[in-house]
Structures are given as structure tokens and as C-alpha cells.
Amino acid sequence: MMHMTFYWSREVTLLFSTWTTDSWLTYSLTLIACVVASALYQYVEHIRIRLRQAGKSVQGTAQLDEPLLEGRKAETAAKKWSLTRIAEGVVFGVSSGLGYLLMLAVMSFNGGVFLAIVLGLTAGYLAFRTESVDETTGTVDADSPCACA
């Protein structure tokens, strides 16, 4: 049965029809998996932010006496397909996929799953994403409290 409101039960089907819980042990293991997946999501976001900061530090190496518009097209094309940029894209894809899976898990409307995911996101944020300050400028770079950012 598809629930349309939050319910509290140890019997839940999560993401796949084969992932069902029918005992307290399987339900507890499912909740632990939700906490770990949520914390992993925050870790992947931390890696993505670090890659973005690494890309920005490479971009900031222009010379002061360099003309403003000269050589911009070739430089932009090289930056577009740099190894850091490709890695950032792959990590973004992994982060997006994991975020959507977490969203679908919450849409099971099981209260325990919801609380486990919020707990994992909170723990992961405190463990991985509180140090996302750019050392060169002292500003926070793309640090959004939104789980989907």
C-alpha cells in the first residue's frame, strides 16, 4: 500500500520492491543504511566544494599586466575541459543521484526513515561541511544548507 501521509511502522518498502522490512532487525539495518547514505551525501558535497575551490584557485593565477580580453577564448576552452572540471562534473552527478535516492526514500513517508535521513544529513554536515571557507578570500563558497544544492 502506498502511504500519502507519514506513518510509524517497522514495515516499509524502500526504493525497490525487494527492499522490504518485516522485522525490527531489518528495519534497524534500513535506518542505519539511511543514516550512512545521508552522511555520505554530505561527504560527496564536501568533495565537490573542495574541487570547486581547487578550480577557482587555478583560475586566479592570471598576471596583472596581461591584457583583459586577449587570449580569453582559448583559455576558456581549456578550463572547460580541465581534469578538475571533469572531476567536479562526475562528483556532481554522483551527488545528484544520491540526493534523488534520498528524496525518494523520504517519499516512502515512513517517519523513521525520514528521521534517519535528517539525522544523517545533520551528522554529515557537522562532520564534513562546516569547514568550507575559502582560505584565500575568507568567504564561504557555495555552502547551502539545502540538501539538494
Salt bridges, closest charged atoms under 4 A:
GLU45 OE1 - ARG48 NH2 2.78
GLU75 OE2 - ARG72 NH1 3.43
GLU75 OE2 - LYS79 NZ 2.99
GLU88 OE2 - ARG52 NE 3.48
ASP141 OD1 - LYS56 NZ 2.96
ASP143 OD1 - ARG129 NH2 3.20
